[in-house]
Amino acid sequence: MIRKRSSAAAHPAGSEAKRRAPKDPPRTGRRTKADAKAPHRSAQRPAPALPGRGAPAPGSERARVAAIRRTLRRLYPQVRTALAFASPYQLLVATVLSAQCTDERVNRVTPGFFARFPDAATLARGPRADIEEIIRPTGFFRMKAKSLQETAAGLAERHQGRVPADLDALVALPGIGRKTANVILGNAFGIPGITVDTHVRRVSLRLALTREDHPEKIEIDLMRQVPRREWSDFSLRLIEHGRRICVARKPRCPACALLPHCPAGAALTGNGAVRR
């Protein structure tokens, strides 16, 4: 005799729970007591955007950036470029040579270079092979030699061999980008500018001063948050901090004075919330 399976055996436990689950109450258009406790969707505030990405920075974010600026000023009160130079022309050459090369090595090369090519006119007419041989220790020497000669020719043709103290005029020269132009303006002419090199990019991202990756967009974000008079020094302080503390592979977060204001450092060390 074949026994008939019970209804409990015919349906798995999950199915039984599903069948017994209460249905949502029908919508009547009136708010229930539970609805009254929950905030209305239109009243919920969106998360604040980082500066430079739409909404302006709230007061707490401005206070955090101000604390970062104060701390950097305390850590590095006197800052200047590590490149040795005696004129805007020399700084231009040294900055071009510093690409993918340490400042220390550039400073060892430039005295001999300037003895051989003391001005833009001499450099523009100089034998390419001689230029390449002198700057070989800085790396990418063929590309740099070509760039330097083209820049020198542009200076000789357009500016009587002088380096212009103007951003637009500088970036119009062959081989000169915004980074090099801002280094020259800030250090040779005292004209404020944000310089975005590999250190500034890395430290700015870790400090959440930007979400951007392109140097020009990072520059714009920093310009919006830092007073104009501090642009050049702020860049140099970020560079110094990136060299000493916020290094690329193993940042020294426990020893960093900016840790209370750094989201990346808080995440790496498990230090909790960032001060706002």
C-alpha positions as CSV (number, residue, x, y, z in Angstrom):
1,M,0.0,0.0,0.0
2,I,1.4,3.3,-1.0
3,R,1.1,6.0,1.6
4,K,0.3,9.6,0.6
5,R,3.1,12.1,1.4
6,S,2.2,14.7,3.9
7,S,2.1,18.4,2.9
8,A,5.0,19.2,5.2
9,A,7.2,16.6,3.4
10,A,6.1,17.8,0.0
11,H,7.3,21.3,0.6
12,P,10.9,22.2,1.8
13,A,11.3,24.3,4.9
14,G,12.3,27.3,2.8
15,S,9.2,27.0,0.7
16,E,7.1,26.7,3.8
17,A,8.6,29.8,5.3
18,K,8.1,31.6,2.1
19,R,4.4,30.6,2.0
20,R,4.0,31.8,5.6
21,A,5.8,35.1,5.2
22,P,3.4,38.0,5.6
23,K,2.6,40.0,2.6
24,D,3.4,43.7,2.3
25,P,0.4,45.8,3.4
26,P,-1.4,47.4,0.6
27,R,-0.5,51.1,-0.1
28,T,-3.3,53.4,0.9
29,G,-1.6,56.7,0.2
30,R,-1.4,57.5,3.9
31,R,1.8,57.4,6.0
32,T,1.9,54.8,8.8
33,K,3.7,55.3,12.1
34,A,6.7,53.4,10.8
35,D,6.8,55.7,7.8
36,A,6.7,58.7,10.0
37,K,9.9,57.6,11.8
38,A,11.9,57.2,8.6
39,P,13.2,60.3,6.9
40,H,11.6,61.2,3.6
41,R,13.9,60.5,0.6
42,S,13.9,64.1,-0.4
43,A,15.2,65.1,3.0
44,Q,18.2,62.8,2.9
45,R,21.4,64.8,2.2
46,P,23.9,63.4,-0.3
47,A,27.5,62.7,0.6
48,P,29.7,65.8,0.2
49,A,31.7,65.9,-2.9
50,L,35.5,66.4,-2.9
51,P,36.7,69.9,-3.9
52,G,36.9,70.3,-7.6
53,R,34.2,67.7,-8.3
54,G,31.0,69.8,-8.4
55,A,29.9,71.0,-5.0
56,P,32.1,73.4,-3.0
57,A,34.0,72.1,0.0
58,P,31.9,72.2,3.2
59,G,33.2,74.0,6.3
60,S,34.6,70.8,7.8
61,E,36.6,70.1,4.6
62,R,38.0,73.6,4.5
63,A,39.1,73.2,8.1
64,R,40.8,70.0,7.3
65,V,42.7,71.5,4.3
66,A,43.7,74.5,6.5
67,A,45.1,72.1,9.1
68,I,47.1,70.4,6.4
69,R,48.5,73.7,5.2
70,R,49.4,74.7,8.8
71,T,51.1,71.4,9.5
72,L,53.1,71.5,6.3
73,R,54.2,75.1,7.1
74,R,55.4,74.0,10.5
75,L,57.3,71.0,9.1
76,Y,58.9,72.8,6.2
77,P,59.0,76.5,7.0
78,Q,61.7,77.4,4.5
79,V,61.3,75.7,1.1
80,R,62.9,76.2,-2.3
81,T,63.6,74.0,-5.2
82,A,66.5,71.6,-4.8
83,L,67.8,72.4,-8.3
84,A,70.8,74.7,-8.3
85,F,70.4,77.7,-10.6
86,A,71.6,81.3,-11.0
87,S,69.1,82.6,-13.7
88,P,65.8,81.7,-15.2
89,Y,67.6,80.1,-18.2
90,Q,69.6,77.8,-15.9
91,L,66.4,76.8,-14.0
92,L,64.7,76.0,-17.2
93,V,67.5,73.8,-18.3
94,A,67.8,72.1,-14.9
95,T,64.0,71.5,-14.8
96,V,64.0,69.8,-18.2
97,L,66.9,67.6,-17.2
98,S,65.2,66.6,-13.9
99,A,62.6,64.6,-15.7
100,Q,63.1,60.9,-14.6
101,C,66.2,62.0,-12.8
102,T,67.1,63.0,-9.3
103,D,67.9,66.7,-8.5
104,E,71.2,65.7,-7.0
105,R,72.4,64.2,-10.3
106,V,71.1,67.1,-12.3
107,N,73.1,69.5,-10.0
108,R,76.3,67.5,-10.8
109,V,75.7,67.8,-14.5
110,T,74.6,71.4,-14.9
111,P,77.9,73.2,-14.0
112,G,79.7,71.7,-16.9
113,F,76.6,72.2,-19.1
114,F,76.4,76.0,-18.4
115,A,80.1,76.4,-18.8
116,R,79.7,75.1,-22.4
117,F,76.3,76.6,-23.1
118,P,75.9,79.7,-21.0
119,D,72.8,81.1,-22.8
120,A,69.9,80.2,-25.0
121,A,71.6,81.4,-28.2
122,T,74.7,79.3,-27.6
123,L,72.6,76.3,-26.8
124,A,70.4,76.7,-29.9
125,R,73.5,76.7,-32.1
126,G,75.4,74.0,-30.2
127,P,76.3,70.6,-31.7
128,R,73.7,68.0,-30.7
129,A,76.3,65.4,-30.0
130,D,78.1,67.6,-27.5
131,I,74.8,68.4,-25.7
132,E,74.0,64.7,-25.5
133,E,77.4,63.7,-24.1
134,I,77.2,66.2,-21.3
135,I,73.7,65.4,-20.2
136,R,74.0,61.6,-20.7
137,P,74.0,60.9,-16.9
138,T,70.5,62.3,-16.5
139,G,68.9,59.7,-18.7
140,F,66.9,60.0,-21.9
141,F,69.7,62.2,-23.1
142,R,68.8,62.2,-26.8
143,M,65.2,63.3,-26.2
144,K,66.3,65.9,-23.6
145,A,68.9,67.3,-25.9
146,K,66.4,67.7,-28.7
147,S,63.9,69.3,-26.4
148,L,66.5,71.7,-25.0
149,Q,67.7,72.9,-28.4
150,E,64.1,73.4,-29.6
151,T,63.3,75.4,-26.5
152,A,66.5,77.5,-26.8
153,A,65.7,78.2,-30.4
154,G,62.2,79.4,-29.4
155,L,63.6,81.7,-26.8
156,A,66.1,83.2,-29.2
157,E,63.5,83.7,-31.9
158,R,60.5,84.9,-29.8
159,H,62.0,86.5,-26.7
160,Q,65.5,87.6,-27.6
161,G,67.0,84.7,-25.7
162,R,65.3,85.6,-22.4
163,V,62.9,83.4,-20.4
164,P,59.5,85.1,-20.3
165,A,57.8,85.5,-16.9
166,D,54.4,84.5,-18.3
167,L,52.7,81.1,-18.2
168,D,51.1,81.3,-21.6
169,A,54.3,82.4,-23.2
170,L,56.3,79.6,-21.5
171,V,53.9,76.8,-22.4
172,A,53.9,78.0,-26.0
173,L,57.6,77.2,-26.2
174,P,58.6,73.7,-27.6
175,G,59.2,71.2,-24.8
176,I,57.7,73.3,-22.0
177,G,54.6,72.1,-20.2
178,R,52.7,73.5,-17.2
179,K,54.9,71.7,-14.6
180,T,58.1,73.2,-16.0
181,A,56.5,76.6,-16.5
182,N,55.2,76.8,-12.9
183,V,58.6,75.7,-11.5
184,I,60.2,78.6,-13.4
185,L,57.6,81.1,-12.5
186,G,57.5,80.3,-8.8
187,N,61.3,79.9,-8.2
188,A,62.8,82.3,-10.7
189,F,60.2,85.1,-10.8
190,G,58.3,84.7,-7.5
191,I,55.0,84.2,-9.4
192,P,52.8,81.7,-7.5
193,G,52.0,78.4,-9.3
194,I,51.0,74.9,-8.5
195,T,53.6,72.4,-9.7
196,V,52.3,68.8,-10.0
197,D,55.1,66.3,-10.1
198,T,55.0,62.6,-9.0
199,H,55.3,63.6,-5.3
200,V,52.5,66.2,-5.5
201,R,50.3,63.8,-7.3
202,R,50.8,61.0,-4.9
203,V,50.5,63.0,-1.7
204,S,47.5,65.0,-2.9
205,L,45.6,61.8,-3.8
206,R,46.4,60.2,-0.4
207,L,45.3,63.3,1.4
208,A,42.1,63.3,-0.6
209,L,42.8,66.8,-1.9
210,T,41.9,65.5,-5.3
211,R,40.3,62.5,-7.0
212,E,42.0,63.3,-10.3
213,D,44.9,61.5,-11.9
214,H,45.8,64.0,-14.7
215,P,48.4,66.6,-13.5
216,E,46.5,69.6,-15.0
217,K,43.2,68.6,-13.2
218,I,45.1,68.0,-10.0
219,E,46.6,71.5,-10.4
220,I,43.1,73.0,-10.7
221,D,41.8,71.1,-7.6
222,L,44.7,72.4,-5.5
223,M,44.4,75.9,-6.8
224,R,40.7,75.9,-5.6
225,Q,41.7,74.9,-2.1
226,V,44.9,76.8,-1.4
227,P,45.3,80.6,-1.3
228,R,47.1,81.9,-4.4
229,R,50.0,83.3,-2.4
230,E,50.8,79.8,-1.1
231,W,50.7,77.9,-4.4
232,S,54.4,77.6,-5.0
233,D,55.4,76.9,-1.4
234,F,52.5,74.5,-1.0
235,S,53.8,72.5,-4.0
236,L,57.3,72.5,-2.6
237,R,56.1,71.3,0.8
238,L,54.1,68.5,-0.7
239,I,57.3,67.5,-2.7
240,E,59.4,67.6,0.5
241,H,56.8,65.6,2.4
242,G,56.6,63.0,-0.4
243,R,60.4,62.6,-0.4
244,R,60.8,62.3,3.4
245,I,57.5,60.7,4.8
246,C,54.9,59.9,2.2
247,V,57.1,57.8,0.0
248,A,55.7,55.7,-2.8
249,R,56.0,52.1,-1.7
250,K,56.1,52.2,2.1
251,P,54.7,55.5,3.4
252,R,55.8,56.2,7.0
253,C,52.3,56.8,8.2
254,P,52.9,56.2,12.0
255,A,55.5,59.0,11.9
256,C,53.4,61.4,9.8
257,A,52.2,64.6,11.4
258,L,49.4,64.7,8.8
259,L,48.0,61.3,9.8
260,P,45.0,62.9,11.7
261,H,43.9,64.6,8.5
262,C,44.8,61.8,6.0
263,P,42.1,59.3,4.8
264,A,44.7,57.0,3.2
265,G,46.9,57.0,6.3
266,A,43.9,56.3,8.5
267,A,43.0,53.3,6.3
268,L,46.6,52.0,6.3
269,T,47.1,52.2,10.0
270,G,43.5,51.5,11.2
271,N,43.7,54.8,13.0
272,G,40.0,55.5,12.9
273,A,38.2,58.6,11.6
274,V,39.9,61.5,10.0
275,R,39.7,64.9,11.8
276,R,37.4,67.3,10.0
